Amino acid sequence: MGVLAFDSGASVQSALSGAIAEILVGDTVATNKVSADIAAGDRVAALNDVAASTQGFTGRTLMKLDGVGEAGLFSAEPVGGTQ
């Protein structure tokens, strides 16, 4: 688990693009929403759309974290059968 904080829009957009590839695997609806949010420069909406994803890895946990900057997300995925 890690915490990432960004002060530049380009860094956030890069991280969100990575989230599409890693977190939103198989969720084309969320991927399209996040991509549109990134293109519009709406980083908060993009992160909220990542948090709202209901598909992906079995056992994955996604939670929106309120009160952590403009937007926050907790993500955990099982590795080797354990989480």
FENLINMO-V719089 format. One record per residue. N is the residue number from 1. RES is the residue in one small letter. PSI is psi in whole degrees, -180 to 180 (999 if undefined). OMEGA is omega as a letter, one per 20 degrees, with the letter a starting at -180 (NA if undefined). Layout:
n;res;psi;omega
N;RES;PSI;OMEGA
N;RES;PSI;OMEGA
//
This chain:
n;res;psi;omega
1;m;144;r
2;g;167;r
3;v;129;r
4;l;134;r
5;a;138;a
6;f;143;r
7;d;-2;r
8;s;140;r
9;g;-36;a
10;a;-39;r
11;s;-42;r
12;v;-44;a
13;q;-38;r
14;s;-44;r
15;a;-41;r
16;l;-36;r
17;s;-38;r
18;g;-37;r
19;a;-37;r
20;i;-45;a
21;a;-34;a
22;e;-41;a
23;i;-37;a
24;l;28;a
25;v;121;r
26;g;-5;a
27;d;84;a
28;t;-31;r
29;v;-51;r
30;a;-39;r
31;t;-45;r
32;n;-41;r
33;k;-47;a
34;v;-41;r
35;s;-42;r
36;a;-40;r
37;d;-44;r
38;i;-45;a
39;a;-33;r
40;a;-6;a
41;g;17;a
42;d;85;a
43;r;-36;a
44;v;-46;r
45;a;-39;r
46;a;-47;a
47;l;-39;r
48;n;-37;r
49;d;-34;r
50;v;-46;a
51;a;-29;a
52;a;-6;a
53;s;136;a
54;t;1;r
55;q;175;r
56;g;-151;a
57;f;141;r
58;t;132;r
59;g;1;a
60;r;144;r
61;t;126;r
62;l;128;r
63;m;131;r
64;k;135;r
65;l;107;r
66;d;146;r
67;g;8;r
68;v;89;a
69;g;-151;r
70;e;-35;a
71;a;146;r
72;g;152;a
73;l;135;r
74;f;132;r
75;s;132;r
76;a;139;r
77;e;142;r
78;p;142;r
79;v;123;r
80;g;31;r
81;g;-5;r
82;t;158;a
83;q;999;NA
//
